[in-house]
Amino acid sequence: MPDSSPDSLRRRKLVQSIGLGAGIALAGCSGDGGDGGSLEGDGDGGGDSLGTETGGGDGGDGGSGADVLHWDAGLPSNEEDLETALSNIQSFFEERTGEQLQITDYTYEDMRSAYLTGARSGDPDSVEGVLSHLTEYIEADLIEPIGDKAEALEWYDGYVESTIEAMSYQGELYALPYTGNGRALIYRTDILEELGQDPPETADEFLEIGRLIKAETDVTPFHNCTKDGGVRAFQEWMSHVYQHTENLYATDGDGWTLNVDADTLGLVFDKYYYQVWASDDPIADPDQLGTGWQVNDPEYINGNLAMIECGPWIRGWTSGPEIDDEDAASQVLDENTAVDHLPYAEGGERGTYLEVKPVMVNANSENQDLGFEAVASRCSPTVMEKQKSHSPGNYVTPVHEDVETTLESENWMPFTDVFETGRALAKISWGPVRQEFYPLMQEVAYGETDPYDAGSTLHSNLKSLEGDL
């Protein structure tokens, strides 16, 4: 997930298929786990510690001699689980094609940057990503329509219709999905129960409860992502925009028109950024301003936050270098956590950012048939079922009817309801939109700009983009 998920908080790994085994070479990287503009872009894209090229910025093949190259940022972070996940995908691919599959593990930000700059070389043959990537790659003519091939798959009809719609643009299917979710409010049941509070339904209730938690406990009430360029910051903002409109931009003939007013943008800035971070009584820790999901998710799991906005991947994250105490983390997630819809501001309703992750074929690949087979392998229900054992968070709200939800806890079951309120990104070029959003979001969160002035400025700036999307 992202950038958007803890699975990107790791070193990049180059994996080569060798029968049923996998050779793993580790490469250092930095980054937000997003896609550079989501969205992110501060990774180094370098080679691994053994001197083997990972693909980095120019999409090199690592010298493995593999038949097809796939880039992916949605794999498990735990090394043992990663090897199992890779084996599941590679074995299925080899059974279907008789060929070998090489997989390069990236952060989303590094992968997006490397793909935009290097995909025309022909590598990789296929690439995983987030929805905003799909739009950018379509606009740049970097991915190939796959409709005919996809419809010929024996399992094609089982995909959830809304997820296939999210993969499509102007009547063409450009990707297949393997995971999807809606952003929800994750909260500590033990803290709210101790204070006699129900989960907040509105933004005002949310702020009131946050300030009560701040006054009565030692736990920081809330954190959301304010990192410049952070995928989660953009997705969280869009979640609240979608509580007021079905689309930030709506189709208008052959173009797009802004579909939200300035006051609504100011309201979102006010309730979820100014009041949270910069007001006289903030409910977030100002020392954590400018941080992304790398603080957000682990701080909640480690028991230091009472509420966050998050997707279901957090459900299975109880180990790794970011986790202080595995037993305590399990207790937080298994016994003291519940899920509800995101609180909405005045004039809004239940709604959230719908994340559906696409897997795509490089339009410049010399092995497009094999590239599609990599897509099919990554997104097959057979592989998804196998991946559930080590990536349960990816299958809380499955994108295929043959994959059962991994949810067992009643406290986490509302994710299925949240998923139904999700709205996918319109198929526009989101890079310019994000570039306008990030600086104003930060100015509001840092208390440098009035939220409604920021809303007015953002509205004007987004309006000016209509003809360029």
WOHUTA-V357234 format. One record per residue. SS is DSSP state (alpha for helix, beta for strand, coil for the rest). PSI is psi as a letter, one per 20 degrees, with the letter a starting at -180 (* if undefined). Layout:
SS;PSI + SS;PSI
//
This chain:
coil;r + coil;p + coil;g + coil;j + coil;r + alpha;i + alpha;i + alpha;i + coil;n + coil;r + coil;q + beta;q + beta;p + beta;p + beta;p + beta;p + beta;p + beta;n + coil;c + coil;i + beta;a + beta;p + beta;p + beta;p + beta;p + beta;p + beta;p + coil;q + coil;r + coil;r + coil;r + coil;i + coil;j + coil;b + coil;k + coil;h + coil;* + coil;j + coil;i + coil;r + coil;l + coil;j + coil;r + coil;i + coil;k + coil;a + coil;r + coil;r + coil;i + coil;j + coil;j + coil;p + coil;p + coil;i + coil;g + coil;c + coil;h + coil;j + coil;k + coil;q + coil;j + coil;j + coil;k + coil;h + coil;j + coil;q + coil;h + beta;q + beta;p + beta;p + beta;q + beta;p + coil;j + coil;k + coil;r + coil;q + coil;h + coil;p + alpha;h + alpha;g + alpha;h + alpha;g + alpha;h + alpha;g + alpha;g + alpha;g + alpha;h + alpha;g + alpha;g + alpha;h + alpha;g + alpha;g + alpha;g + alpha;h + alpha;h + alpha;h + alpha;h + coil;j + coil;r + coil;q + beta;p + beta;p + beta;p + beta;p + beta;p + coil;r + coil;q + alpha;h + alpha;g + alpha;h + alpha;g + alpha;g + alpha;g + alpha;h + alpha;g + alpha;h + alpha;h + alpha;i + alpha;h + alpha;i + alpha;i + coil;i + coil;p + coil;r + coil;h + beta;q + beta;p + beta;q + coil;a + coil;r + alpha;h + alpha;h + alpha;g + alpha;g + alpha;g + alpha;g + alpha;h + alpha;g + alpha;h + coil;j + coil;l + coil;i + beta;q + coil;p + coil;q + coil;j + alpha;g + alpha;g + alpha;g + alpha;g + alpha;h + coil;i + coil;p + coil;i + coil;j + alpha;g + alpha;i + alpha;i + beta;q + coil;p + alpha;g + alpha;h + alpha;h + alpha;h + alpha;h + alpha;h + coil;i + beta;q + beta;p + coil;l + coil;i + beta;p + beta;p + coil;i + coil;r + beta;q + beta;q + beta;i + beta;q + beta;q + beta;r + beta;q + coil;p + beta;r + beta;o + beta;p + beta;q + beta;o + alpha;h + alpha;h + alpha;g + alpha;h + alpha;g + alpha;h + coil;j + coil;k + coil;q + coil;q + coil;q + coil;q + coil;h + beta;r + alpha;h + alpha;g + alpha;g + alpha;g + alpha;h + alpha;g + alpha;g + alpha;g + alpha;h + alpha;g + alpha;g + alpha;h + alpha;h + alpha;i + coil;r + coil;j + coil;p + beta;p + beta;h + beta;q + beta;p + coil;r + coil;p + coil;j + coil;p + coil;p + coil;i + coil;p + alpha;g + alpha;h + alpha;g + alpha;g + alpha;h + alpha;g + alpha;g + alpha;h + alpha;g + alpha;h + alpha;g + coil;i + coil;i + coil;i + coil;q + coil;h + coil;p + coil;h + beta;p + beta;q + beta;q + beta;n + coil;c + coil;j + beta;a + beta;q + beta;q + beta;p + coil;k + coil;q + coil;r + alpha;h + alpha;h + alpha;g + alpha;h + alpha;h + alpha;g + alpha;g + alpha;h + alpha;g + alpha;h + alpha;i + alpha;g + alpha;g + alpha;h + alpha;g + alpha;h + alpha;i + coil;r + coil;i + coil;m + coil;q + coil;j + coil;r + coil;o + alpha;h + alpha;i + alpha;j + coil;q + coil;j + coil;r + coil;b + alpha;h + alpha;h + alpha;g + alpha;g + alpha;g + alpha;h + alpha;h + alpha;g + alpha;h + coil;j + coil;j + coil;i + beta;q + beta;h + beta;q + beta;r + beta;p + beta;r + coil;r + alpha;i + alpha;h + alpha;i + alpha;h + alpha;j + coil;n + coil;j + coil;r + coil;r + coil;h + coil;i + coil;p + coil;g + coil;o + alpha;g + alpha;g + alpha;h + alpha;g + alpha;h + alpha;g + alpha;g + alpha;h + alpha;h + alpha;h + coil;k + beta;q + beta;r + beta;q + beta;r + coil;q + coil;p + coil;q + beta;q + coil;r + coil;p + coil;i + coil;a + coil;r + coil;p + coil;r + beta;r + beta;p + beta;o + beta;p + beta;p + beta;p + beta;q + beta;p + beta;q + beta;p + beta;p + coil;i + coil;j + coil;q + coil;i + coil;l + alpha;h + alpha;g + alpha;h + alpha;g + alpha;h + alpha;h + alpha;g + alpha;g + alpha;h + alpha;g + alpha;h + coil;j + coil;q + alpha;h + alpha;g + alpha;g + alpha;g + alpha;g + alpha;h + alpha;i + coil;h + coil;h + coil;i + coil;l + alpha;h + alpha;h + alpha;i + alpha;k + coil;g + coil;n + coil;q + coil;j + beta;q + coil;i + coil;j + coil;p + coil;q + coil;q + coil;i + coil;p + coil;h + coil;p + alpha;h + alpha;h + alpha;i + coil;h + coil;i + alpha;h + alpha;h + alpha;g + alpha;g + alpha;h + alpha;i + coil;j + beta;q + beta;p + coil;q + coil;q + coil;q + coil;m + coil;r + coil;o + alpha;i + alpha;g + alpha;h + alpha;g + alpha;h + alpha;h + alpha;h + alpha;g + alpha;g + alpha;h + alpha;h + alpha;g + alpha;h + alpha;g + alpha;g + alpha;h + coil;j + coil;k + coil;i + coil;p + coil;p + alpha;h + alpha;h + alpha;g + alpha;h + alpha;g + alpha;g + alpha;g + alpha;g + alpha;g + alpha;g + alpha;g + alpha;h + alpha;h + coil;i + coil;i + alpha;g + alpha;i + alpha;j + coil;*
//
